[in-house]
């Protein structure tokens, strides 16, 4: 593999059972060869051991169910395992137990998928030789936040619950470096993911790459400069013939040397050939930039019938022979240098524009979008009609190589923007009438809506902050109450000695009282006073108080009852405290979402929709 042998060896050796690589992020600019390297890694591992590959592409997934759907469709075993029929059963079981895109929580979806997958590959592997699962996620940066959170939390937790998946390895690709996803690694529980950054090709690697694709006589330095050493750009230039042969084509003075007798052509037909000599590819739409629509139609139809002048591409476009192009361009320069220079400049811009936007039916999209600093699908819905909006959405989804994406917002890169405006300038093309006024109207309405939403967000944030403070107060109160119950149980007051007063009968007092009372009745020396005293003493004899000091002794049954009551109260308080804490976490998440939304509103209102042309 040209220029990537070191990276290929690092990852493949690390993913072997004896290797220690758990997670790697292959990163680099668009077109640098991340997908190609991933294919080479998969192919190398496919033939060397027992592996279970679970691939998905983040650019094609907008939800956790999309990820599960891709996992189910794309999953495959290495060659050393016979699991084709088992994989079919696995897909059928998933579709019956958890219809993809259907009902069920994200946690349930992850657990069902992992359990079914574990059941599948456990059956087709020897007990002592289980396959190593490898999760392959391309374009991690294009995976939305919801799907990344599900991947690092619910799906990750489901994997960790199954012992067979503890050895799971993870390979991701992205345009951004590893620091861009620090929160993702933290939630995933991956401490040291390995960053594998792909560098651009050097001059020698560009040469080997060109020779590998059977392009030998080319200007390597020029090819390296225009492609910037990016493999996909190198291949694109090679396949589209933008890099000319090192051998300079000499000026043809004799028309007979180009292989066709020009004397048989009329003056009008020679004019056709002059116009056809400027664009690199020829069709009726491209020729309209160099001559009238009627003349372009005649030129295109006439060229298709000529033998030896041009080649017909699979798409139907024509390519004029290089010797003919050079001859007629040179002849035009001699006859009308000013017009020839204008057409040469026009041809370079038209060629680049059609290379980037080959579908002429959709040219109106970049031409009208170029007046915007940035745009979203929601904004496009407001400024275009229903059918146009559908075309714009499909264009954005299929041509993500053109636009810069920042979340839900898109913008046109400066070099592409310059090309579009230059194309419009040379061909006197204008944007749609009334579009600017419509965009300004939408901007004003959106500003009002943003301001209202910001006011609502601030009110909601204040309410949620007050709710959090109230929850903190309640939690503190319940914790103190729980602590006081535990302290009272450890040091109860009832364990101290208690003084107990009881009433008993005193025989002595009763006897004395009755004797005095009887004596007063029998003896004249004792009067009524003594009789009353005798009655009082007798009454006290029946209700004589007795004070005792007792130690509280707790019986076994009473102690068990008290422990149960204390434990019940403590669990009740724990339940209330946990409920309040869960509510506080939910409120905190809502606060974070509101803050993020508020920041997005501020960012979207800083730069106006319309660009200053």
Backbone torsions as a table, in degrees:
resi	resn	phi	psi	omega
1	UNK	NA	123.1	-172.1
2	UNK	-69.7	122.6	172.8
3	UNK	74.9	1.0	-175.4
4	UNK	-130.5	18.2	-176.0
5	UNK	-66.0	-38.5	-179.1
6	UNK	-65.0	-45.6	-179.8
7	UNK	-66.0	-39.4	179.8
8	UNK	-62.5	-45.0	-179.8
9	UNK	-65.9	-40.9	-179.3
10	UNK	-58.3	-46.6	-174.7
11	UNK	-77.3	-45.9	-177.2
12	UNK	-63.3	-42.3	178.9
13	UNK	-68.1	-35.6	179.0
14	UNK	-70.1	-25.4	-178.7
15	UNK	-88.2	-10.6	176.3
16	UNK	-65.4	157.4	-179.3
17	UNK	-52.7	-31.2	179.1
18	UNK	-83.3	-11.0	-179.0
19	UNK	-80.2	164.3	-177.1
20	UNK	-114.4	10.7	-179.4
21	UNK	-80.2	121.8	178.1
22	UNK	-102.5	-40.2	-176.8
23	UNK	-145.2	136.3	178.2
24	UNK	-137.8	144.3	175.6
25	UNK	-117.0	112.3	175.7
26	UNK	-86.7	116.9	-174.3
27	UNK	-132.3	155.6	-179.2
28	UNK	164.8	171.5	-177.0
29	UNK	-66.6	165.3	179.8
30	UNK	-60.3	133.4	178.3
31	UNK	84.5	6.3	-175.8
32	UNK	-77.7	-14.7	176.4
33	UNK	111.6	25.2	-179.2
34	UNK	-65.6	-45.9	-179.4
35	UNK	-66.4	-38.3	178.4
36	UNK	-62.8	-43.6	178.4
37	UNK	-63.3	-40.5	179.5
38	UNK	-63.0	-38.5	177.3
39	UNK	-65.6	-39.8	178.8
40	UNK	-65.5	-39.8	178.5
41	UNK	-62.5	-46.3	-179.6
42	UNK	-62.0	-44.3	-179.1
43	UNK	-63.6	-41.1	-179.6
44	UNK	-65.1	-44.8	-179.9
45	UNK	-70.8	-31.4	-176.7
46	UNK	-57.6	-34.2	-174.3
47	UNK	-100.3	0.5	-173.0
48	UNK	-111.6	-14.3	-176.8
49	UNK	-173.1	-168.5	-179.1
50	UNK	-90.5	111.3	-179.4
51	UNK	-137.9	145.7	173.9
52	UNK	-114.6	111.0	-176.5
53	UNK	-95.3	129.2	179.6
54	UNK	-123.4	88.1	-174.1
55	UNK	-97.4	155.8	172.9
56	UNK	-159.0	156.8	179.0
57	UNK	-114.7	118.0	-176.7
58	UNK	-63.3	-28.1	-179.1
59	UNK	-70.4	-15.9	-178.3
60	UNK	-106.2	7.6	-176.0
61	UNK	-121.2	127.0	178.7
62	UNK	-114.1	0.7	-178.3
63	UNK	-159.1	164.6	175.6
64	UNK	-57.8	-35.0	179.0
65	UNK	-65.4	-33.3	176.2
66	UNK	-65.3	-40.1	177.7
67	UNK	-62.6	-46.3	178.7
68	UNK	-61.3	-38.3	178.8
69	UNK	-62.4	-45.3	178.8
70	UNK	-67.2	-40.1	176.3
71	UNK	-55.8	-44.5	-176.3
72	UNK	-67.7	-42.2	-177.4
73	UNK	-73.2	-35.3	-169.2
74	UNK	-99.0	-9.3	-174.1
75	UNK	-62.3	142.0	177.1
76	UNK	-156.3	157.1	178.8
77	UNK	-98.4	162.5	174.1
78	UNK	-75.7	171.4	-172.1
79	UNK	-65.3	-24.8	-175.5
80	UNK	-78.8	1.3	-179.6
81	UNK	-123.0	132.7	177.3
82	UNK	-95.9	94.7	-174.8
83	UNK	-133.4	20.9	-176.2
84	UNK	-61.0	-49.9	-178.4
85	UNK	-66.8	-37.5	178.5
86	UNK	-64.2	-35.9	177.7
87	UNK	-67.2	-36.4	176.3
88	UNK	-63.6	-42.9	178.4
89	UNK	-64.2	-38.4	178.2
90	UNK	-60.6	-45.3	179.9
91	UNK	-63.9	-40.6	179.0
92	UNK	-65.2	-41.3	179.8
93	UNK	-64.5	-40.5	178.9
94	UNK	-63.4	-43.9	-178.8
95	UNK	-64.9	-30.6	-179.0
96	UNK	-84.9	-37.2	-177.7
97	UNK	-84.9	-32.4	-178.7
98	UNK	-144.4	87.3	178.6
99	UNK	-57.3	121.0	-177.9
100	UNK	-61.5	130.1	-176.7
101	UNK	84.6	3.9	-177.3
102	UNK	-98.6	-142.8	-175.0
103	UNK	-84.0	176.3	178.8
104	UNK	107.5	144.8	179.1
105	UNK	-75.5	163.9	-179.5
106	UNK	-63.3	-36.4	179.3
107	UNK	-66.8	-43.8	178.6
108	UNK	-63.0	-41.1	179.6
109	UNK	-60.1	-45.3	-178.9
110	UNK	-64.5	-44.1	-177.2
111	UNK	-66.5	-41.7	179.0
112	UNK	-63.1	-43.4	-179.3
113	UNK	-61.7	-48.4	-177.0
114	UNK	-66.5	-40.6	179.5
115	UNK	-63.8	-44.0	178.9
116	UNK	-65.7	-40.0	179.9
117	UNK	-66.4	-40.5	178.8
118	UNK	-63.0	-42.2	177.5
119	UNK	-62.8	-35.8	-177.9
120	UNK	-67.9	-56.4	-171.8
121	UNK	-81.5	-13.6	174.1
122	UNK	-71.0	-30.4	-179.5
123	UNK	-73.3	-29.7	-173.4
124	UNK	-101.2	10.6	179.0
125	UNK	-121.1	147.9	175.3
126	UNK	-66.4	150.3	-174.0
127	UNK	-60.0	-29.2	-178.7
128	UNK	-102.5	10.6	-176.5
129	UNK	-144.6	59.8	179.9
130	UNK	-72.3	145.0	178.8
131	UNK	-70.2	154.3	176.4
132	UNK	-90.7	117.7	179.5
133	UNK	-73.5	137.8	177.2
134	UNK	-130.5	119.1	178.1
135	UNK	-92.5	122.5	-176.4
136	UNK	-115.8	112.5	180.0
137	UNK	-119.1	112.3	175.2
138	UNK	-86.4	151.2	175.6
139	UNK	53.8	57.8	178.5
140	UNK	-61.1	-32.2	-178.8
141	UNK	-68.3	-22.0	179.7
142	UNK	-93.2	-1.4	176.0
143	UNK	-81.1	127.3	-174.8
144	UNK	-68.1	168.6	-173.6
145	UNK	-62.8	-39.9	-179.4
146	UNK	-60.4	-45.4	-178.0
147	UNK	-69.4	-37.8	178.0
148	UNK	-65.1	-40.4	178.1
149	UNK	-63.4	-42.6	178.7
150	UNK	-63.5	-40.6	-178.2
151	UNK	-64.2	-41.1	-175.9
152	UNK	-85.6	-13.1	-177.2
153	UNK	-116.4	-79.9	-175.0
154	UNK	-59.1	-49.9	-178.1
155	UNK	-67.1	-40.4	178.8
156	UNK	-63.3	-42.5	178.9
157	UNK	-64.3	-39.8	178.4
158	UNK	-63.0	-38.6	177.9
159	UNK	-64.8	-41.1	-175.7
160	UNK	-68.2	-24.2	-178.8
161	UNK	-72.7	-21.7	-176.7
162	UNK	-100.0	118.2	-177.1
163	UNK	-56.0	-36.0	-176.8
164	UNK	-66.1	-18.8	-178.0
165	UNK	-101.0	7.4	177.7
166	UNK	-66.9	-23.2	179.1
167	UNK	-91.4	11.6	-177.6
168	UNK	-61.6	136.7	177.1
169	UNK	-109.4	159.0	-174.8
170	UNK	-134.1	128.6	175.6
171	UNK	-125.6	125.0	178.7
172	UNK	-121.6	155.3	170.2
173	UNK	-124.9	150.8	-178.4
174	UNK	-164.5	156.8	173.2
175	UNK	-76.9	-20.6	-174.1
176	UNK	-103.7	159.5	-177.5
177	UNK	-75.4	176.5	-171.1
178	UNK	-68.0	-29.2	-178.9
179	UNK	-66.6	-21.6	-179.2
180	UNK	-63.0	-24.5	-173.9
181	UNK	-117.0	34.5	-177.1
182	UNK	-60.5	-40.0	178.2
183	UNK	-65.3	-38.1	179.8
184	UNK	-63.0	-45.0	179.5
185	UNK	-64.1	-39.6	-178.2
186	UNK	-63.0	-44.3	178.7
187	UNK	-68.0	-32.1	-178.7
188	UNK	-75.0	-20.8	-177.6
189	UNK	82.6	23.1	179.8
190	UNK	-100.7	114.3	-173.9
191	UNK	-78.1	-45.9	-172.9
192	UNK	-131.3	72.0	174.9
193	UNK	-66.3	143.6	-177.0
194	UNK	-89.9	128.2	177.7
195	UNK	-92.7	121.9	177.8
196	UNK	-114.9	94.7	-176.9
197	UNK	-90.6	125.9	180.0
198	UNK	-90.9	123.3	-179.7
199	UNK	-91.2	162.6	178.4
200	UNK	-70.7	155.4	179.0
201	UNK	-66.5	142.0	169.4
202	UNK	-86.2	-179.4	-174.2
203	UNK	-60.9	-41.7	-179.0
204	UNK	-66.6	-39.2	179.4
205	UNK	-68.8	-35.8	175.5
206	UNK	-62.1	-40.8	179.5
207	UNK	-63.5	-46.2	179.5
208	UNK	-63.6	-38.6	179.9
209	UNK	-63.7	-42.5	178.8
210	UNK	-65.9	-42.3	179.3
211	UNK	-66.2	-35.4	177.9
212	UNK	-60.5	-32.4	179.0
213	UNK	-97.2	20.0	173.0
214	UNK	65.6	35.2	171.2
215	UNK	-114.5	107.1	-172.1
216	UNK	-105.8	-55.5	-174.1
217	UNK	-88.0	78.2	179.5
218	UNK	-134.8	162.2	177.2
219	UNK	-85.7	98.7	-174.7
220	UNK	-63.5	-40.4	-178.9
221	UNK	-62.7	-44.3	179.0
222	UNK	-65.8	-41.6	178.5
223	UNK	-61.7	-42.1	179.7
224	UNK	-65.7	-38.0	-178.4
225	UNK	-67.9	-47.2	-175.5
226	UNK	-73.3	-29.8	-178.2
227	UNK	-91.5	-12.5	-178.8
228	UNK	60.7	21.4	177.3
229	UNK	75.3	13.2	178.1
230	UNK	-87.7	120.5	-172.7
231	UNK	-54.4	-43.7	-178.3
232	UNK	-65.2	-35.8	177.6
233	UNK	-69.4	-39.2	177.6
234	UNK	-58.7	-47.8	-178.2
235	UNK	-66.0	-37.9	179.7
236	UNK	-63.4	-45.1	179.1
237	UNK	-64.3	-39.1	179.5
238	UNK	-64.6	-46.1	-176.5
239	UNK	-69.5	-27.4	-177.2
240	UNK	-99.1	6.3	172.6
241	UNK	70.3	26.3	-179.3
242	UNK	-78.3	-23.2	-179.8
243	UNK	-96.2	119.2	-174.7
244	UNK	-84.2	163.6	179.6
245	UNK	-65.6	147.7	177.9
246	UNK	-59.7	-30.6	-178.2
247	UNK	-75.5	121.2	-179.6
248	UNK	-71.5	137.2	178.6
249	UNK	-85.6	120.2	-178.4
250	UNK	-76.1	153.6	-179.6
251	UNK	-64.3	129.2	-179.4
252	UNK	-87.8	112.1	179.3
253	UNK	-89.4	-30.5	-178.3
254	UNK	-101.6	114.9	-179.1
255	UNK	-55.7	-27.0	-179.1
256	UNK	-66.7	-20.9	-178.1
257	UNK	-73.3	-14.3	-179.4
258	UNK	-86.1	-1.3	172.5
259	UNK	95.7	-0.7	-179.1
260	UNK	-136.4	138.4	177.1
261	UNK	-80.2	107.6	-176.3
262	UNK	-74.0	-13.2	-177.1
263	UNK	-67.5	-21.0	-179.3
264	UNK	-80.5	-8.9	-179.6
265	UNK	-90.9	141.7	176.0
266	UNK	-75.8	169.9	179.0
267	UNK	-61.3	-37.0	179.9
268	UNK	-67.1	-38.5	-179.4
269	UNK	-69.9	-35.0	175.1
270	UNK	-65.0	-34.8	175.5
271	UNK	-63.9	-39.3	175.4
272	UNK	-55.9	-45.6	-176.5
273	UNK	-67.8	-32.5	177.5
274	UNK	-63.1	-48.8	179.9
275	UNK	-64.9	-36.2	-177.8
276	UNK	-73.4	-15.5	-176.9
277	UNK	-78.3	-11.8	-175.7
278	UNK	-87.6	-51.6	180.0
279	UNK	-75.1	148.8	179.1
280	UNK	-72.9	-31.6	174.7
281	UNK	-124.1	145.7	-171.8
282	UNK	-120.7	125.4	165.3
283	UNK	-149.3	175.8	-174.6
284	UNK	-62.5	-36.1	-177.4
285	UNK	-71.0	-40.3	179.5
286	UNK	-68.6	-40.7	-179.1
287	UNK	-64.5	-24.0	178.7
288	UNK	-63.9	-20.1	177.0
289	UNK	-75.0	-17.6	-175.5
290	UNK	-109.9	-18.0	178.8
291	UNK	-152.7	-176.7	-178.3
292	UNK	-69.7	157.5	178.6
293	UNK	-57.2	-38.7	-179.8
294	UNK	-65.9	-44.4	-179.7
295	UNK	-67.9	-34.6	179.2
296	UNK	-65.6	-38.2	178.2
297	UNK	-65.1	-42.7	177.9
298	UNK	-62.7	-44.5	-177.6
299	UNK	-61.7	-47.1	-177.8
300	UNK	-63.7	-47.0	-179.7
301	UNK	-64.8	-36.9	179.3
302	UNK	-68.6	-41.7	-178.6
303	UNK	-64.3	-34.1	-179.2
304	UNK	-64.5	-23.9	-177.5
305	UNK	-92.5	-5.6	-177.3
306	UNK	-87.5	142.3	179.2
307	UNK	-102.0	133.7	175.4
308	UNK	81.4	-0.9	-179.7
309	UNK	-95.8	-40.1	-176.9
310	UNK	-145.3	161.8	177.0
311	UNK	-106.9	148.4	179.2
312	UNK	-102.4	122.7	178.8
313	UNK	-79.7	161.4	179.0
314	UNK	-57.2	-31.3	-179.0
315	UNK	-77.9	-6.5	-179.5
316	UNK	101.2	-12.5	177.5
317	UNK	-71.9	157.6	179.4
318	UNK	-109.9	150.8	175.8
319	UNK	-128.8	116.3	-179.8
320	UNK	-71.7	140.6	178.3
321	UNK	-55.8	142.4	-174.0
322	UNK	-61.8	-36.8	-179.6
323	UNK	-65.7	-38.5	176.8
324	UNK	-65.2	-41.7	-179.9
325	UNK	-60.0	-47.8	-178.1
326	UNK	-63.3	-41.5	-177.4
327	UNK	-64.4	-50.1	-175.4
328	UNK	-72.9	-30.1	173.9
329	UNK	-65.6	-44.0	179.9
330	UNK	-64.0	-41.5	179.0
331	UNK	-63.2	-37.2	179.9
332	UNK	-69.9	-36.0	178.2
333	UNK	-63.0	-40.2	-179.6
334	UNK	-68.6	-36.0	-177.0
335	UNK	-84.0	-37.2	-177.5
336	UNK	-148.8	80.6	-174.3
337	UNK	-62.2	-36.2	-178.7
338	UNK	-64.6	-48.9	178.9
339	UNK	-66.0	-37.2	179.5
340	UNK	-63.2	-41.1	178.7
341	UNK	-65.6	-39.3	178.5
342	UNK	-63.2	-45.3	-179.3
343	UNK	-69.0	-33.2	177.7
344	UNK	-64.5	-44.6	177.5
345	UNK	-63.8	-43.6	179.2
346	UNK	-61.5	-41.0	-178.6
347	UNK	-63.4	-40.6	-179.7
348	UNK	-63.1	-39.2	179.7
349	UNK	-72.3	-43.9	-179.3
350	UNK	-63.4	-42.9	178.6
351	UNK	-58.9	-46.2	-179.5
352	UNK	-65.6	-39.2	-178.8
353	UNK	-66.6	-45.1	-179.5
354	UNK	-71.9	-26.4	174.7
355	UNK	-66.0	-38.5	-179.8
356	UNK	-80.7	-37.3	-178.2
357	UNK	-127.2	79.9	-175.2
358	UNK	-71.7	-25.0	-177.5
359	UNK	-84.0	107.6	-176.7
360	UNK	-66.6	-26.2	-179.6
361	UNK	-67.9	-18.2	-177.4
362	UNK	-110.5	11.8	179.6
363	UNK	-63.3	-27.5	-178.5
364	UNK	-64.5	-23.2	-177.9
365	UNK	-68.3	-58.6	178.3
366	UNK	-63.7	-31.7	-179.4
367	UNK	-64.1	-38.5	180.0
368	UNK	-85.9	-30.0	179.9
369	UNK	-75.0	-20.2	-175.9
370	UNK	-66.5	-14.8	179.0
371	UNK	-82.4	-3.3	-177.9
372	UNK	-100.3	136.9	172.8
373	UNK	-64.4	-43.4	176.2
374	UNK	-155.0	164.4	-179.0
375	UNK	-155.8	156.1	175.4
376	UNK	-123.3	167.9	177.0
377	UNK	-64.4	-32.9	178.4
378	UNK	-66.0	-39.8	177.6
379	UNK	-65.7	-40.9	178.8
380	UNK	-62.8	-33.8	177.8
381	UNK	-63.6	-31.6	-176.7
382	UNK	-81.4	-28.2	-173.7
383	UNK	-103.4	-10.9	176.4
384	UNK	-120.7	161.1	178.2
385	UNK	-77.7	-179.9	-171.7
386	UNK	-60.7	-45.6	-177.0
387	UNK	-72.7	-38.8	177.5
388	UNK	-64.9	-38.8	179.7
389	UNK	-62.0	-39.3	178.2
390	UNK	-63.4	-41.4	177.3
391	UNK	-64.3	-40.4	-179.7
392	UNK	-64.3	-43.5	-179.9
393	UNK	-62.4	-44.9	178.2
394	UNK	-63.0	-37.9	179.3
395	UNK	-64.8	-43.6	179.7
396	UNK	-65.6	-37.0	-177.9
397	UNK	-73.4	-34.6	-175.7
398	UNK	-92.6	-18.8	-178.3
399	UNK	-117.0	48.8	179.4
400	UNK	-69.0	-9.5	176.2
401	UNK	-75.2	-13.5	-177.3
402	UNK	-92.1	-43.3	-170.7
403	UNK	-96.5	149.0	171.0
404	UNK	-87.7	130.8	-176.9
405	UNK	-111.9	133.4	175.7
406	UNK	-131.1	84.4	-173.7
407	UNK	72.5	-120.5	179.3
408	UNK	-93.2	-0.8	-176.6
409	UNK	-100.8	143.8	179.2
410	UNK	-123.1	153.4	173.2
411	UNK	-149.7	159.7	-178.7
412	UNK	-96.4	127.6	178.7
413	UNK	-57.6	154.5	-174.8
414	UNK	-60.6	-41.5	-178.4
415	UNK	-66.8	-39.3	176.9
416	UNK	-67.8	-39.4	178.9
417	UNK	-62.3	-41.7	178.5
418	UNK	-63.8	-39.9	179.2
419	UNK	-64.2	-44.9	-179.1
420	UNK	-61.7	-45.4	-177.4
421	UNK	-69.9	-35.0	176.3
422	UNK	-66.9	-39.9	177.1
423	UNK	-61.7	-43.7	179.2
424	UNK	-65.2	-39.1	-178.3
425	UNK	-65.8	-46.6	-176.7
426	UNK	-70.2	-26.6	-177.9
427	UNK	-106.0	7.8	178.0
428	UNK	52.5	51.1	179.7
429	UNK	-100.6	134.2	-179.2
430	UNK	-113.4	155.3	175.3
431	UNK	-72.9	169.8	-176.5
432	UNK	-62.7	137.7	-179.7
433	UNK	-65.2	133.4	178.8
434	UNK	84.9	-4.4	-177.3
435	UNK	-69.2	-40.4	179.8
436	UNK	-60.8	-46.1	179.5
437	UNK	-62.5	-38.6	179.1
438	UNK	-64.7	-40.7	179.9
439	UNK	-65.6	-41.8	178.4
440	UNK	-63.0	-39.5	178.3
441	UNK	-63.6	-43.6	178.5
442	UNK	-63.9	-39.4	178.6
443	UNK	-60.3	-47.5	-179.6
444	UNK	-62.1	-43.7	180.0
445	UNK	-65.6	-39.4	179.7
446	UNK	-67.5	-34.8	177.8
447	UNK	-63.4	-41.5	178.2
448	UNK	-64.5	-43.8	179.9
449	UNK	-64.5	-39.2	179.2
450	UNK	-63.8	-42.3	-179.3
451	UNK	-63.9	-42.1	177.5
452	UNK	-63.4	-42.8	-179.7
453	UNK	-65.4	-39.0	178.2
454	UNK	-62.7	-40.3	178.1
455	UNK	-62.8	-43.8	178.5
456	UNK	-63.4	-39.8	-179.9
457	UNK	-63.7	-42.8	179.9
458	UNK	-62.7	-39.9	178.0
459	UNK	-64.3	-45.5	179.6
460	UNK	-63.9	-38.4	178.7
461	UNK	-64.6	-41.3	178.5
462	UNK	-62.0	-45.1	179.5
463	UNK	-62.3	-42.2	-179.8
464	UNK	-68.1	-37.8	177.2
465	UNK	-64.4	-40.5	176.8
466	UNK	-64.2	-38.4	179.2
467	UNK	-64.7	-39.3	178.0
468	UNK	-63.4	-42.6	178.1
469	UNK	-61.7	-41.7	178.4
470	UNK	-64.1	-40.1	178.3
471	UNK	-63.8	-41.2	179.2
472	UNK	-62.2	-39.3	178.3
473	UNK	-64.3	-45.3	-179.7
474	UNK	-64.4	-42.0	179.4
475	UNK	-61.6	-42.3	178.4
476	UNK	-62.3	-41.3	179.4
477	UNK	-63.7	-46.1	-178.8
478	UNK	-67.0	-34.7	177.1
479	UNK	-65.7	-41.1	176.8
480	UNK	-64.2	-41.2	178.7
481	UNK	-63.0	-42.8	178.0
482	UNK	-62.5	-40.5	179.6
483	UNK	-65.6	-39.9	179.9
484	UNK	-66.0	-36.7	177.4
485	UNK	-64.9	-43.2	179.4
486	UNK	-66.0	-39.8	178.0
487	UNK	-65.3	-40.3	179.1
488	UNK	-65.1	-33.1	178.7
489	UNK	-71.4	-36.9	-179.6
490	UNK	-73.9	-32.7	-178.2
491	UNK	-129.1	70.0	-176.7
492	UNK	-73.3	143.7	178.3
493	UNK	-69.5	-32.1	-175.4
494	UNK	-65.0	-10.6	179.6
495	UNK	-80.3	-12.2	-179.9
496	UNK	-75.2	151.1	176.5
497	UNK	-59.0	142.2	-178.2
498	UNK	-123.5	144.4	177.9
499	UNK	-92.4	125.2	-176.5
500	UNK	-117.2	125.9	-179.8
501	UNK	-103.6	125.5	176.0
502	UNK	-126.1	161.5	179.6
503	UNK	-115.7	127.0	-179.0
504	UNK	-125.6	170.9	176.6
505	UNK	-94.3	128.9	177.2
506	UNK	-104.6	106.6	-177.0
507	UNK	-61.9	-38.3	-177.9
508	UNK	-61.2	-47.7	-178.0
509	UNK	-65.2	-39.1	179.1
510	UNK	-62.3	-44.0	-179.9
511	UNK	-62.1	-46.9	-179.0
512	UNK	-62.3	-44.8	-178.1
513	UNK	-61.8	-43.2	-179.7
514	UNK	-68.0	-36.6	179.1
515	UNK	-63.7	-44.4	-178.9
516	UNK	-65.6	-42.8	-179.8
517	UNK	-64.0	-42.4	178.6
518	UNK	-66.3	-39.0	179.4
519	UNK	-62.3	-37.1	-179.1
520	UNK	-68.5	-24.3	178.4
521	UNK	-82.1	-31.8	-176.3
522	UNK	-91.9	-25.5	-174.7
523	UNK	-113.9	137.0	178.1
524	UNK	-74.4	-17.8	-179.8
525	UNK	-74.6	-17.5	178.3
526	UNK	-108.7	129.0	-174.3
527	UNK	-104.3	-161.2	-178.3
528	UNK	-67.9	-27.6	179.0
529	UNK	-61.9	-44.3	-178.2
530	UNK	-69.1	-32.5	177.7
531	UNK	-64.1	-41.5	178.6
532	UNK	-63.7	-42.2	179.0
533	UNK	-62.4	-38.4	179.9
534	UNK	-64.0	-38.9	178.7
535	UNK	-66.0	-41.2	179.3
536	UNK	-61.6	-44.8	-179.6
537	UNK	-63.6	-38.4	179.2
538	UNK	-62.9	-44.3	179.2
539	UNK	-61.7	-43.4	177.4
540	UNK	-61.4	-29.4	178.6
541	UNK	-65.7	-32.2	176.8
542	UNK	-77.6	-25.5	-176.9
543	UNK	-127.1	58.2	-178.7
544	UNK	-86.5	120.0	-177.4
545	UNK	-71.1	146.6	179.0
546	UNK	-135.3	119.1	-177.2
547	UNK	-99.4	125.9	178.5
548	UNK	-126.8	146.3	175.1
549	UNK	-104.1	118.8	-175.8
550	UNK	-119.8	143.4	171.6
551	UNK	-90.8	131.2	-179.0
552	UNK	-71.5	118.3	179.3
553	UNK	-109.3	119.7	-177.1
554	UNK	-88.0	126.8	177.9
555	UNK	-79.8	163.5	-179.3
556	UNK	-60.5	-44.7	-178.3
557	UNK	-65.3	-42.3	-179.7
558	UNK	-65.2	-40.2	179.8
559	UNK	-64.1	-40.0	179.5
560	UNK	-65.1	-39.9	179.3
561	UNK	-64.3	-40.2	-179.6
562	UNK	-68.0	-43.2	178.2
563	UNK	-59.3	-42.9	-179.9
564	UNK	-63.1	-41.0	179.4
565	UNK	-65.4	-43.3	179.8
566	UNK	-63.4	-44.7	-179.3
567	UNK	-64.0	-38.5	178.1
568	UNK	-63.0	-44.9	178.7
569	UNK	-63.2	-41.1	-178.2
570	UNK	-66.1	-42.7	178.6
571	UNK	-65.7	-37.8	177.8
572	UNK	-61.8	-43.3	178.5
573	UNK	-66.8	-40.0	177.5
574	UNK	-61.0	-41.0	179.5
575	UNK	-62.3	-43.3	179.7
576	UNK	-67.3	-39.4	179.5
577	UNK	-65.4	-44.5	179.0
578	UNK	-63.2	-39.7	176.9
579	UNK	-61.5	-41.2	178.3
580	UNK	-67.0	-40.0	179.8
581	UNK	-66.4	-39.2	176.8
582	UNK	-63.2	-41.2	176.8
583	UNK	-63.3	-39.5	179.0
584	UNK	-63.5	-40.1	177.7
585	UNK	-63.6	-42.1	178.7
586	UNK	-62.8	-42.1	178.4
587	UNK	-64.6	-40.0	179.5
588	UNK	-63.6	-39.6	177.4
589	UNK	-63.8	-42.8	177.3
590	UNK	-61.4	-39.5	177.4
591	UNK	-62.3	-43.1	179.4
592	UNK	-63.4	-41.5	178.6
593	UNK	-63.9	-40.1	178.6
594	UNK	-65.9	-39.2	178.4
595	UNK	-64.8	-41.4	177.7
596	UNK	-62.9	-43.2	178.9
597	UNK	-63.6	-40.1	179.0
598	UNK	-63.9	-40.8	178.2
599	UNK	-64.9	-41.4	178.1
600	UNK	-62.1	-38.8	177.6
601	UNK	-64.0	-40.8	178.5
602	UNK	-65.1	-42.6	-179.3
603	UNK	-64.9	-39.1	-176.4
604	UNK	-75.1	-15.2	-178.7
605	UNK	-100.1	-4.1	-179.3
606	UNK	-72.7	-46.4	-175.9
607	UNK	-105.0	125.3	-179.5
608	UNK	-66.5	159.6	-179.8
609	UNK	-63.6	-45.6	-175.7
610	UNK	-76.4	134.7	176.3
611	UNK	-88.0	154.0	176.5
612	UNK	-86.9	100.6	-178.8
613	UNK	-73.7	NA	NA
